[in-house]
Amino acid sequence: MNIIDTIVADGNEIFRYGLSSILRDHGAFNICSEVDNGALVLTAFESVKPKLCILSFSMPEMEGIIIAKKIIDKSPDANILLLADNTDQKTLNEFLDSGAFGLIHKSAHHLELLDAAEKVAKGERYLGKQFSKMMTEEYKRLARKKKHPDPIKSITKREREVLGLLTEGLTSSEIANKLYISPRTVEKHRTNLLKKLDLKNTAALVRFAMENEQALL
């Protein structure tokens, strides 16, 4: 069995001790350094050159996510597993931007921790169950958004002009005179607007324009 030299960094002594104990008991991890201060992680990393760095998001003196970026800037091949305090989109986004290989929540089962640590030490990507679920939901949301794009973005400049004049109470003939187009063309634009916005009549168009005034500018 190849022994994995590891740095464990967390500001909470009890949590850090428990984390190190789980890794030691597994047998594959050699805890070279335990760090309780974010500002000291960089020094420890340079000194030990570990195969794996397990780093908490929240650290005294310097945030773990900042430390991860600094390490990766100097050592792009560094294997970093981040431990998150929160399961929100901000945490996931910061992890994805950091370049770190792994992310799990601190509440994860110890078997998930070991699985993540082994994979990240090999240079593999690992996303904890909670964050993996979030990623899947985000993909679904983006897919739905792509399938059903914002209808306002499909409205042309001329259609916006026609819609604006409709909200002023102008008739098709009056709009035609203002825009130097035929009343038939105005009606065509109005029909296109109804279809694009899935509305039934001019009154609904006017209401839509008033409710989305800023987006239509």
HELIX and SHEET records of a PDB file:
HELIX    1   1 GLU A   13  HIS A   26  1                                  14    
HELIX    2   2 GLY A   38  VAL A   48  1                                  11    
HELIX    3   3 GLY A   64  LYS A   74  1                                  11    
HELIX    4   4 GLN A   89  SER A   98  1                                  10    
HELIX    5   5 HIS A  110  ALA A  121  1                                  12    
HELIX    6   6 LYS A  129  LYS A  147  1                                  19    
HELIX    7   7 PRO A  151  SER A  154  5                                   4    
HELIX    8   8 LYS A  157  THR A  167  1                                  11    
HELIX    9   9 SER A  172  LEU A  179  1                                   8    
HELIX   10  10 PRO A  183  LEU A  197  1                                  15    
HELIX   11  11 THR A  202  GLU A  211  1                                  10    
SHEET    1   A 6 PHE A  29  VAL A  35  0                                        
SHEET    2   A 6 ILE A   4  ALA A   9  1                                        
SHEET    3   A 6 LEU A  52  SER A  56  1                                        
SHEET    4   A 6 ILE A  80  ALA A  84  1                                        
SHEET    5   A 6 GLY A 102  HIS A 105  1                                        
SHEET    6   A 6 TYR A 126  LEU A 127  1                                        
END                                                                             
